[in-house]
């Protein structure tokens, strides 16, 4: 086909997200060409990604690019891309911890990491943040298995457990746990806590914006609320060191509220739509805020210190982050290989001058 570009691809579910996984060697090295290919593949320019394999929600407009490790002590590189199909933007500023859950199995089956008998540990270098994450993958008999008894809220059925371990997650993008230098900032008369641990987030008390923090994800459709939340997010982003935060998906805004059967109720935005569950990296940031003195999260939950499990309620159930001294944050996820083959980019979307550069 002279008008289409065939690219090897594996579609995987990682945690509560889904998207295509590519070997870095199968995509253009030039970021402009790479992003043009991804937009074409995912259906950029349409809310539903109708001309590609993307969809109408941010959790299925995600891409993972995997290659040999470029840093010592790592097994593989993982570059995450959030494709904003509506705006036609590829954003590589954040990490994604749910897609991260599928990186280990993909890397083993792609031959980048040798499988051990029983379980295989894969040390992943997240290119977006420069951080290292350890994934423990079930490999009985030296083969990846996806079937098992682990259950995560937001995904039907059970699967083999994958443990993700985030050592020293603070300062993933800004170099500081408290990027503004304060546990609480006041923006437009609202108290917020700006935290950077695995993911830069802006925490806001749900009640301060007129919510309970227990709403279903689809209830946050009010345009006035979304505009106000975006204004807070952009201003918080500037204070955190992201002058162009309006064009980025970080920081992620999070509404928090007291909970009776969990540590906190959370509603996590991506950044405009409410997540149907909860991002893993966002959960690490929220949990870290719970043990960081002076933040609105710490004030809400009372004195906590590692080792401690932090249970975060979200629209689909709960997610538990185990904080340990080190510091280390551990989260259990699952993954599944869904499809493998070739996906097609339209050559007209990727100018030859860029591919040839």
C-alpha positions as CSV (number, residue, x, y, z in Angstrom):
1,X,0.0,0.0,0.0
2,X,1.6,3.2,-1.2
3,X,-0.7,5.5,0.8
4,X,-0.5,3.7,4.2
5,X,2.4,2.9,6.6
6,X,2.1,-0.5,8.3
7,X,3.6,-0.5,11.9
8,X,3.9,-3.6,14.1
9,X,1.7,-3.1,17.2
10,X,0.4,-4.9,20.3
11,X,-2.7,-3.6,22.0
12,X,-2.7,-4.2,25.7
13,X,-4.7,-3.4,28.8
14,X,-2.6,-2.1,31.6
15,X,-4.5,-1.6,34.9
16,X,-7.6,0.4,34.0
17,X,-6.1,1.8,30.8
18,X,-5.7,0.5,27.3
19,X,-3.6,1.4,24.2
20,X,-1.1,0.3,21.6
21,X,2.4,-0.7,22.5
22,X,5.2,-0.1,20.0
23,X,8.9,-1.0,19.9
24,X,10.8,2.2,19.7
25,X,12.7,0.8,16.7
26,X,9.4,0.5,14.8
27,X,8.6,4.3,15.0
28,X,10.4,7.3,13.6
29,X,13.2,8.5,15.9
30,X,12.3,12.2,15.1
31,X,9.7,13.3,17.7
32,X,7.8,15.3,15.1
33,X,7.4,12.3,12.8
34,X,6.7,10.0,15.7
35,X,3.9,12.2,17.0
36,X,2.4,12.6,13.5
37,X,2.3,8.8,13.2
38,X,0.7,8.4,16.6
39,X,-2.0,11.0,15.8
40,X,-2.8,9.2,12.5
41,X,-2.9,5.8,14.2
42,X,-5.1,7.0,17.1
43,X,-7.5,9.1,14.9
44,X,-6.4,12.6,15.9
45,X,-8.7,15.5,15.1
46,X,-11.9,13.7,16.1
47,X,-13.5,13.4,19.5
48,X,-13.9,9.7,19.1
49,X,-10.8,9.0,17.2
50,X,-13.1,7.6,14.5
51,X,-10.3,7.3,11.9
52,X,-8.0,5.4,14.2
53,X,-7.8,3.0,17.1
54,X,-8.3,5.7,19.8
55,X,-11.5,6.3,21.6
56,X,-13.7,8.9,23.3
57,X,-12.0,8.7,26.7
58,X,-8.4,9.6,27.8
59,X,-7.9,6.1,29.4
60,X,-8.0,4.5,25.9
61,X,-6.0,7.2,24.1
62,X,-2.7,6.2,25.5
63,X,0.5,4.9,23.9
64,X,3.5,3.0,25.2
65,X,6.8,3.0,23.4
66,X,9.3,0.4,24.6
67,X,13.0,0.0,23.8
68,X,16.3,-1.2,25.2
69,X,17.4,0.7,28.4
70,X,19.3,3.9,27.8
71,X,20.4,4.2,31.5
72,X,22.4,1.9,33.8
73,X,20.5,-0.5,36.1
74,X,17.4,-0.6,34.0
75,X,16.1,-3.3,31.7
76,X,14.0,-1.3,29.3
77,X,13.0,2.3,28.4
78,X,9.3,3.2,28.5
79,X,8.1,6.4,26.9
80,X,4.4,7.2,27.6
81,X,2.4,9.4,25.3
82,X,-1.1,10.7,26.1
83,X,-2.8,11.4,22.7
84,X,-5.4,14.1,22.9
85,X,-7.3,13.1,19.8
86,X,-9.7,16.1,20.0
87,X,-7.0,18.7,19.9
88,X,-4.5,16.7,17.8
89,X,-1.8,16.8,20.5
90,X,0.7,14.2,21.7
91,X,1.7,14.9,25.3
92,X,4.8,13.1,26.7
93,X,5.0,15.2,29.8
94,X,3.4,12.7,32.2
95,X,4.0,9.0,33.1
96,X,1.1,6.5,33.2
97,X,1.2,3.9,36.0
98,X,-1.7,1.9,34.6
99,X,-0.1,1.4,31.2
100,X,3.1,0.8,33.1
101,X,1.6,-2.5,34.4
102,X,1.7,-3.9,30.9
103,X,5.3,-2.8,30.1
104,X,6.9,-5.8,31.9
105,X,4.9,-8.5,30.1
106,X,5.3,-6.7,26.8
107,X,9.1,-6.4,27.2
108,X,9.4,-10.1,28.1
109,X,7.4,-11.3,25.2
110,X,9.2,-8.9,22.9
111,X,12.5,-10.5,23.9
112,X,13.9,-7.5,25.6
113,X,14.0,-9.2,29.0
114,X,14.7,-12.9,29.7
115,X,12.0,-14.5,31.8
116,X,12.8,-16.4,35.0
117,X,10.9,-19.3,36.5
118,X,8.1,-18.2,38.7
119,X,8.3,-14.4,38.7
120,X,10.4,-12.0,36.6
121,X,11.4,-8.6,37.9
122,X,11.7,-5.9,35.2
123,X,13.3,-2.6,36.0
124,X,11.7,0.1,33.9
125,X,13.2,3.4,33.1
126,X,10.4,5.9,32.5
127,X,11.8,8.2,29.9
128,X,9.1,10.9,30.7
129,X,10.3,11.4,34.3
130,X,13.7,9.8,34.4
131,X,12.5,7.6,37.3
132,X,13.0,3.8,37.7
133,X,10.1,1.5,38.6
134,X,10.3,-2.2,39.3
135,X,7.6,-4.5,37.9
136,X,7.2,-8.1,39.2
137,X,5.5,-10.2,36.5
138,X,4.2,-13.8,36.8
139,X,6.2,-16.1,34.6
140,X,5.6,-19.7,35.6
141,X,7.8,-22.0,33.6
142,X,9.6,-19.0,32.1
143,X,6.5,-17.8,30.2
144,X,4.3,-14.7,30.8
145,X,0.8,-15.6,32.2
146,X,-2.1,-13.3,32.2
147,X,-4.6,-15.6,34.0
148,X,-4.7,-15.5,37.8
149,X,-6.8,-14.6,40.9
150,X,-5.9,-10.9,41.3
151,X,-8.8,-8.5,41.1
152,X,-8.6,-4.7,40.6
153,X,-11.6,-2.4,40.7
154,X,-12.5,-1.0,37.3
155,X,-11.6,-4.2,35.4
156,X,-14.0,-7.2,35.2
157,X,-12.8,-10.6,36.2
158,X,-9.4,-11.7,37.6
159,X,-5.9,-11.9,36.2
160,X,-2.3,-12.5,37.2
161,X,-1.0,-10.0,39.7
162,X,1.7,-7.4,38.7
163,X,3.3,-5.5,41.5
164,X,4.7,-2.1,40.7
165,X,7.2,-0.6,43.0
166,X,8.0,3.1,42.9
167,X,11.2,4.0,44.8
168,X,11.9,7.6,45.5
169,X,8.9,8.8,43.5
170,X,9.1,12.4,44.8
171,X,10.0,15.1,42.3
172,X,9.2,13.1,39.2
173,X,8.9,16.2,37.0
174,X,9.9,19.2,39.1
175,X,12.6,17.7,41.3
176,X,10.7,18.5,44.5
177,X,7.9,16.9,46.4
178,X,6.4,20.3,47.1
179,X,7.1,22.2,43.9
180,X,5.8,25.5,45.2
181,X,7.8,25.2,48.4
182,X,4.6,25.1,50.5
183,X,2.2,22.3,51.5
184,X,-0.8,24.6,50.8
185,X,-1.3,27.4,48.2
186,X,-4.3,29.6,47.9
187,X,-5.6,30.2,44.4
188,X,-8.7,32.2,43.6
189,X,-9.7,31.8,47.3
190,X,-9.3,28.0,47.2
191,X,-6.8,26.0,49.2
192,X,-4.8,23.6,47.0
193,X,-1.8,21.3,47.7
194,X,0.6,20.9,44.8
195,X,2.4,17.6,45.0
196,X,4.9,15.9,42.7
197,X,5.4,12.2,43.5
198,X,5.2,9.9,40.4
199,X,2.8,12.5,38.9
200,X,2.4,16.2,39.5
201,X,-1.1,16.8,40.9
202,X,-3.2,19.6,42.4
203,X,-5.3,18.5,45.3
204,X,-8.5,20.4,46.1
205,X,-11.1,19.7,48.8
206,X,-14.2,18.6,46.9
207,X,-16.5,20.6,49.3
208,X,-14.7,23.8,48.4
209,X,-15.9,23.4,44.8
210,X,-19.4,22.3,45.7
211,X,-19.0,18.5,45.5
212,X,-19.0,15.6,48.0
213,X,-16.2,13.6,46.4
214,X,-18.5,10.6,46.0
215,X,-20.0,11.5,42.7
216,X,-20.0,9.2,39.6
217,X,-17.5,10.3,36.9
218,X,-20.2,11.4,34.5
219,X,-21.7,13.9,37.0
220,X,-18.8,16.3,36.5
221,X,-20.0,17.5,33.1
222,X,-21.0,21.1,34.2
223,X,-19.1,23.5,31.9
224,X,-18.8,26.1,34.6
225,X,-17.2,23.7,37.1
226,X,-14.8,22.5,34.4
227,X,-13.8,26.0,33.5
228,X,-13.1,26.8,37.2
229,X,-11.1,23.6,37.8
230,X,-9.1,24.3,34.6
231,X,-8.3,27.8,35.8
232,X,-7.1,26.5,39.1
233,X,-5.1,23.8,37.4
234,X,-3.3,26.2,35.0
235,X,-2.4,28.6,37.8
236,X,-1.2,25.8,40.0
237,X,0.8,24.5,37.0
238,X,2.6,27.8,36.6
239,X,3.5,27.9,40.3
240,X,4.8,24.3,40.0
241,X,7.1,25.4,37.1
242,X,4.9,24.5,34.1
243,X,4.4,27.9,32.3
244,X,2.6,26.2,29.4
245,X,0.4,24.0,31.6
246,X,-2.7,24.9,29.6
247,X,-1.3,22.9,26.7
248,X,-0.2,20.0,28.9
249,X,-2.0,17.3,30.8
250,X,-0.1,18.1,34.0
251,X,-0.6,18.9,36.8
252,X,-3.6,16.6,37.2
253,X,-6.4,18.0,39.4
254,X,-7.8,15.8,42.1
255,X,-10.9,16.3,44.3
256,X,-10.5,14.7,47.8
257,X,-13.0,14.2,50.5
258,X,-13.2,12.3,53.9
259,X,-14.1,8.7,53.7
260,X,-15.5,6.2,56.2
261,X,-14.3,2.9,54.8
262,X,-11.2,4.2,53.0
263,X,-8.4,6.7,53.7
264,X,-9.8,9.2,51.3
265,X,-12.5,9.6,48.6
266,X,-10.8,10.8,45.4
267,X,-12.0,12.0,42.0
268,X,-9.1,12.3,39.5
269,X,-9.3,14.4,36.3
270,X,-7.2,13.7,33.2
271,X,-7.1,16.8,33.3
272,X,-10.6,17.7,32.0
273,X,-12.6,14.4,32.2
274,X,-13.0,12.6,35.5
275,X,-11.2,9.2,35.5
276,X,-13.6,6.3,35.8
277,X,-11.2,4.8,38.3
278,X,-7.8,6.2,39.4
279,X,-4.4,6.7,37.8
280,X,-1.7,4.7,39.5
281,X,0.8,7.5,39.4
282,X,-1.9,9.9,40.7
283,X,-2.6,7.4,43.5
284,X,1.1,7.4,44.5
285,X,1.0,11.2,44.6
286,X,-2.2,11.4,46.7
287,X,-0.9,8.7,49.1
288,X,2.3,10.6,49.5
289,X,0.4,13.8,50.2
290,X,-1.4,11.9,53.0
291,X,1.9,11.4,54.9
292,X,3.3,14.9,54.1
293,X,2.7,17.3,56.9
294,X,0.6,20.4,56.2
295,X,-1.1,19.3,53.0
296,X,-4.8,19.3,52.8
297,X,-4.8,15.5,52.4
298,X,-2.7,15.1,55.6
299,X,-5.0,17.4,57.5
300,X,-8.0,15.4,56.3
301,X,-6.7,11.9,57.3
302,X,-4.8,12.7,60.4
303,X,-1.3,11.5,61.5
304,X,0.0,8.7,59.2
305,X,3.5,7.4,58.6
306,X,5.1,4.6,56.6
307,X,4.8,1.7,56.7
308,X,1.1,2.2,56.0
309,X,-1.6,1.2,53.4
310,X,-3.4,4.1,51.9
311,X,-6.8,3.1,50.5
312,X,-8.2,5.5,47.9
313,X,-11.9,5.3,47.0
314,X,-12.7,6.2,43.3
315,X,-15.7,5.9,41.1
316,X,-15.2,2.2,40.3
317,X,-14.1,1.0,43.8
318,X,-10.7,1.3,45.6
319,X,-7.0,1.4,45.0
320,X,-4.5,0.6,47.7
321,X,-1.0,2.2,47.8
322,X,1.4,0.6,50.3
323,X,3.9,3.2,51.5
324,X,7.1,1.8,53.0
325,X,10.2,3.4,54.4
326,X,12.8,4.2,51.7
327,X,10.6,5.7,50.6
328,X,8.8,3.1,48.4
329,X,5.2,3.0,47.1
330,X,3.8,-0.4,46.0
331,X,0.7,-0.9,43.9
332,X,-0.9,-4.1,42.6
333,X,-2.2,-4.1,39.0
334,X,-3.0,-6.6,36.3
335,X,-2.6,-6.5,32.5
336,X,-3.7,-8.4,29.4
337,X,-2.4,-8.8,25.8
338,X,-5.4,-8.1,23.6
339,X,-4.2,-7.9,19.9
340,X,-1.1,-8.1,17.9
341,X,-0.5,-7.3,14.3
342,X,0.0,-4.1,12.3
343,X,-1.7,-0.8,12.6
344,X,-1.8,1.7,9.7
345,X,-0.9,5.4,9.6
346,X,-2.0,7.4,6.7
347,X,1.1,8.5,4.8
348,X,-0.6,11.8,4.0
349,X,-0.6,12.6,7.7
350,X,3.2,12.1,7.9
351,X,5.0,14.4,5.5
352,X,7.9,12.7,3.7
353,X,10.1,15.7,4.5
354,X,9.7,14.8,8.2
355,X,10.2,11.1,7.7
356,X,13.4,11.8,5.7
357,X,14.8,14.3,8.1
